[in-house]
Amino acid sequence: MWQKNYLTYLFISILLAILASFFYPQQQTYLPTKPNHLSANPQFPRFLQDEQGEQITVSAYPQRIVSQTLATDEILLALCPPSRLIAVSALARDQNYSLVTAQAQQVAMQTVGGIEQILSLQPDLIFIASYSRAEMVALLQNSGIPLIRFTRFDNIKDIQQHIRMVGYAIGTEQLADNLIKEMNQRLAKITTRLPHTDKPLRVLSYDLAGYTAGKNTTFDDMLHYLNAINVLAEQGIIGHSKISVENIAKWQPDVIISGANADVIEQTRQQLLNDPVIATTHAGQTGRIIVLDNRYLLSVSQHIVTGIEKLADALYQQ
């Protein structure tokens, strides 16, 4: 008799364990430094924490994704087909800013402008800008739709964390991992072909409006890979700032770097060369004024690596 009761108890225990695993799946926590690899059938739900500390649950494999930032447009279109996106940002289709215009044209929906329009699309995952209005963020969060915001863009590691989180959220973490590996391989290749010097170039970023980049900026991080000194960081300035042209004469950079749209690069260079104050600097006197395509110089997606490659070529004339 006891054997029959034991077998009955064992059968019920196994059945309850199976039912529990079905109705209460184990949570998967997003670990930024140790991403899970993509399996043939990605496991959902997925649980993440964004850079504001918000807890996010992606309940099922997202197939109606809305992206409202250029960075996430470019990352998403590298990690999944356009068919999984139902809307991208206004800049995605602008060739002056975007490097994914062709893929963006394949996304079904044109740019969305407001909360009502976003919600009318019935998205299952939304990426918005860190500078989005507080009321917009609150309304989207209250909708119950998973909402992800990125706020840190200080260096390439931040960008790679974003790629990793996007990949995890949409179930393509293996592709994200591969993209990061490719970035790192290209960065390593850049450093191996830099000339050896005991006197690194002193470089200043400066645009026609007078803005420049100091410490804790992607430009500063780009220079770290190129064995160059950021003049603004040298002055202890953090972040992006507007400076007077007279400061450039005082700091005497070896090279001035600026950005422009692809169709006005040479025009922008000539404007800087013709500035009477810049003409007195070492950079002006030697003609070391470099203007790069803004799509690469200002990139906060994987395309920043191309920007570093182009900057290396220009700095060292490779």
C-alpha positions in Angstrom: 0.0 0.0 0.0 2.8 2.4 1.0 4.4 1.8 -2.4 1.2 2.8 -4.3 0.9 6.0 -2.2 4.6 6.8 -2.8 4.2 6.4 -6.5 1.1 8.6 -6.5 2.9 11.3 -4.5 5.9 11.2 -6.9 3.6 11.5 -9.9 1.8 14.5 -8.5 5.1 16.2 -7.5 6.5 15.9 -11.0 3.3 17.1 -12.5 3.2 20.2 -10.2 6.9 20.9 -11.1 6.1 20.9 -14.8 3.1 23.1 -14.4 5.0 25.6 -12.2 7.8 25.9 -14.8 5.2 26.5 -17.5 3.2 29.2 -15.6 6.0 30.8 -13.7 9.1 30.9 -15.9 12.4 31.8 -14.2 13.3 35.5 -14.7 16.3 36.3 -16.9 18.1 39.4 -15.7 20.0 41.5 -18.1 23.7 41.4 -17.2 25.6 44.1 -19.2 29.0 42.4 -19.1 27.8 38.8 -19.7 25.2 38.8 -22.4 23.3 35.5 -23.1 23.8 34.1 -26.6 21.0 33.8 -29.0 19.5 30.4 -29.2 17.4 29.0 -32.1 14.3 30.0 -30.0 15.0 33.1 -27.9 13.5 32.8 -24.4 11.0 35.3 -23.3 10.0 37.1 -21.1 13.2 39.1 -20.6 13.9 41.5 -17.7 16.1 44.5 -18.0 17.1 47.6 -16.1 17.8 50.8 -18.1 20.2 53.6 -17.4 17.7 55.4 -15.2 17.2 52.3 -13.0 13.8 51.5 -14.4 12.8 47.8 -14.5 11.6 46.7 -17.9 9.9 43.5 -18.9 9.8 42.4 -22.6 7.1 39.8 -22.4 7.4 38.3 -25.9 9.7 38.3 -29.0 9.2 42.0 -30.2 7.9 42.3 -33.8 6.4 45.8 -33.7 9.3 48.0 -32.6 9.2 51.8 -32.5 12.5 53.6 -32.5 12.6 57.4 -32.0 16.4 58.0 -31.9 18.9 57.8 -34.7 21.3 55.8 -32.6 18.7 53.1 -31.9 17.6 53.2 -35.6 21.2 52.4 -36.7 21.7 49.7 -34.0 18.3 48.0 -34.6 18.8 47.9 -38.3 22.1 46.2 -37.8 20.5 43.6 -35.5 17.2 42.8 -37.1 15.3 43.1 -40.4 13.3 46.3 -41.1 10.2 44.2 -41.0 10.4 44.0 -37.2 10.3 47.8 -37.0 7.1 49.8 -37.5 8.5 53.3 -37.1 11.9 55.0 -37.0 13.1 58.5 -36.1 12.8 61.5 -38.5 16.6 61.5 -38.9 16.7 57.9 -40.1 15.7 58.9 -43.6 17.8 62.0 -43.8 21.0 61.4 -45.7 22.8 64.3 -43.9 22.5 62.5 -40.6 21.8 58.9 -41.2 23.8 55.9 -42.4 20.8 53.7 -42.7 18.6 55.6 -45.1 18.1 52.7 -47.5 17.1 50.3 -44.7 14.9 53.0 -43.1 12.9 53.3 -46.3 11.9 49.6 -45.9 10.2 50.3 -42.5 6.5 50.4 -43.1 5.6 53.5 -41.1 6.8 57.0 -41.7 8.0 59.1 -38.7 5.6 59.3 -35.8 5.2 62.6 -34.1 3.3 62.2 -30.8 2.2 59.8 -28.1 -1.2 59.1 -29.7 0.4 58.2 -33.0 2.9 55.9 -31.3 0.3 54.1 -29.3 -2.0 53.8 -32.3 0.7 51.6 -33.9 0.3 49.1 -31.1 4.1 48.6 -30.6 5.5 45.9 -28.4 8.8 47.7 -27.7 9.7 51.4 -27.8 13.0 53.2 -27.8 13.0 56.9 -27.1 15.5 59.7 -26.6 16.8 60.6 -23.1 15.8 64.2 -23.7 12.1 63.3 -24.4 9.6 65.3 -22.5 8.8 64.0 -19.0 5.1 63.9 -19.6 5.7 61.8 -22.8 7.8 59.4 -20.9 5.3 59.1 -18.1 2.4 58.4 -20.5 4.3 55.8 -22.4 5.4 54.1 -19.2 1.8 54.0 -18.0 0.7 52.4 -21.3 2.4 49.2 -20.1 4.5 48.9 -23.3 8.2 48.2 -22.7 10.1 51.5 -22.9 13.9 51.8 -23.2 15.9 55.1 -22.9 19.6 55.5 -23.2 21.3 58.5 -21.5 25.0 57.8 -21.4 27.0 58.6 -24.5 30.4 59.4 -23.0 32.5 56.8 -24.7 32.6 53.7 -27.0 31.9 51.4 -24.0 28.6 53.1 -23.5 27.7 52.6 -27.1 28.6 48.9 -26.9 26.4 48.6 -23.8 23.6 50.0 -25.7 24.1 47.5 -28.6 24.3 44.7 -26.0 21.0 45.8 -24.3 19.2 46.3 -27.7 20.3 42.8 -28.8 19.1 41.3 -25.5 15.8 43.1 -25.6 14.9 42.0 -29.1 16.3 38.5 -28.9 19.3 38.9 -31.1 22.1 39.0 -28.5 24.4 36.8 -30.6 24.3 39.3 -33.4 24.9 42.1 -30.9 27.9 40.2 -29.5 29.3 39.7 -33.0 28.9 43.4 -33.8 30.8 44.4 -30.7 33.5 41.9 -31.5 33.8 43.4 -35.0 34.1 46.9 -33.5 36.8 45.8 -31.1 38.8 44.0 -33.9 38.7 47.2 -36.0 39.7 49.4 -33.1 42.7 47.1 -32.4 43.7 47.2 -36.0 43.7 51.0 -35.9 46.0 51.1 -32.9 48.5 48.7 -34.5 49.1 51.0 -37.5 49.6 54.3 -35.6 53.0 55.9 -35.8 55.2 55.7 -32.8 55.9 59.2 -31.3 57.0 60.7 -28.0 55.1 63.9 -28.8 51.3 63.1 -29.3 49.3 65.5 -31.5 47.3 68.1 -29.5 43.9 68.1 -31.1 40.9 70.4 -30.7 37.4 69.9 -31.9 35.7 73.1 -33.1 32.7 73.8 -35.3 31.6 77.0 -37.1 29.2 77.8 -34.2 32.1 77.7 -31.7 31.2 74.4 -30.0 33.8 71.9 -28.9 34.2 68.7 -26.9 36.1 68.1 -23.7 36.4 65.2 -21.2 33.6 62.6 -21.0 32.6 62.9 -24.7 32.8 60.4 -27.5 35.3 62.8 -29.3 37.6 62.5 -26.3 37.4 58.7 -26.4 38.1 58.7 -30.1 41.4 60.5 -29.5 42.4 58.0 -26.8 42.4 55.3 -29.5 44.5 57.5 -31.7 47.3 58.4 -29.2 46.3 62.1 -29.4 45.6 64.7 -26.7 42.3 66.5 -26.5 43.2 70.2 -26.0 39.9 70.9 -24.2 40.3 68.0 -21.8 43.9 69.3 -21.2 42.2 72.5 -20.0 40.0 70.5 -17.6 36.8 71.2 -19.5 34.1 68.5 -19.2 31.5 67.7 -21.8 30.5 69.9 -24.7 31.0 73.7 -24.5 31.1 76.8 -26.5 34.4 78.7 -26.6 35.7 81.9 -28.2 38.0 81.7 -31.1 40.6 83.6 -29.0 41.0 80.6 -26.8 42.1 78.6 -29.8 44.9 81.1 -30.4 45.9 80.8 -26.7 45.9 77.0 -26.6 47.7 76.6 -30.0 46.4 73.1 -31.1 48.4 71.1 -33.6 45.2 70.1 -35.4 41.7 71.4 -35.5 38.9 68.9 -36.2 35.4 70.0 -37.3 32.4 68.2 -38.7 30.0 69.1 -41.5 27.4 67.6 -43.8 29.0 65.6 -46.6 28.2 68.2 -49.3 29.9 71.1 -47.5 33.0 69.6 -46.1 35.5 71.6 -48.2 33.4 74.7 -47.8 33.6 74.4 -44.0 37.3 73.8 -44.1 37.8 77.0 -46.1 35.7 79.0 -43.7 37.9 77.8 -40.8 41.1 78.5 -42.7 39.9 82.0 -43.6 39.2 82.9 -39.9 42.0 85.5 -39.1 42.4 84.2 -35.5 42.6 80.5 -36.5 45.1 81.5 -39.2 47.5 82.6 -36.4 47.5 79.2 -34.8 49.9 76.3 -35.4 47.0 74.3 -36.9 46.0 77.2 -39.2 49.6 77.9 -40.3 50.3 74.3 -41.2 46.9 73.7 -42.8 46.1 71.0 -40.3 42.4 71.6 -40.2 40.4 68.5 -40.8 36.7 68.4 -41.5 34.9 65.0 -41.3 31.4 63.8 -42.3 29.2 64.5 -39.2 27.5 61.1 -39.7 30.8 59.5 -38.5 32.3 62.1 -36.3 29.1 62.6 -34.2 28.0 59.0 -34.3 26.7 57.3 -31.1 26.2 53.9 -32.8 28.5 51.2 -34.1 29.5 53.6 -37.0 31.7 55.6 -34.6 34.4 53.1 -35.4 34.4 54.2 -39.0 34.7 57.8 -37.7 37.9 56.8 -35.8 39.3 55.1 -38.9 38.7 58.2 -41.0 40.1 60.4 -38.3 43.2 58.2 -38.0 43.7 58.4 -41.8 43.4 62.2 -41.7 45.6 62.8 -38.6 48.4 60.5 -39.8 47.8 60.7 -43.6 47.7 56.9 -43.9 
